[in-house]
Amino acid sequence: MRNKCFYYRNSFRRKKLFNANCASCHKLDKNMAGPALRGIA
């Protein structure tokens, strides 16, 4: 089993990638250029 540090680093990287590449078009509860993300996955 991997340690907490591994999961923290990966979640931090995913958030950074999302903010850099996706956040301008996708919001949680609002349709923008892309669909709202609430309820996905």
C-alpha positions in Angstrom: 0.0 0.0 0.0 1.3 3.4 -0.9 1.8 6.1 1.8 -0.2 9.3 2.2 2.5 11.4 0.8 2.1 9.7 -2.6 -1.6 10.3 -2.7 -1.2 13.9 -1.6 1.4 14.6 -4.3 -0.8 13.0 -7.0 -3.9 14.9 -5.9 -1.9 18.1 -5.9 -0.6 17.4 -9.4 -4.2 16.6 -10.7 -5.5 19.8 -9.2 -2.7 21.8 -10.8 -3.4 20.1 -14.2 -7.1 20.7 -14.0 -6.6 24.4 -13.0 -4.1 24.9 -15.9 -6.1 23.1 -18.6 -9.7 22.6 -17.7 -11.0 25.2 -15.1 -11.5 28.0 -17.6 -14.2 25.9 -19.5 -15.5 23.7 -16.7 -17.1 24.7 -13.4 -18.8 22.5 -10.8 -22.4 23.7 -11.1 -22.4 26.0 -14.1 -22.3 25.2 -17.8 -19.6 27.2 -19.4 -17.8 26.3 -22.7 -17.8 22.8 -21.3 -20.4 21.0 -19.3 -20.9 21.3 -15.5 -18.9 18.7 -13.6 -21.3 18.0 -10.7 -22.3 14.3 -10.7 -19.6 13.2 -13.0 -17.7 10.2 -11.6 
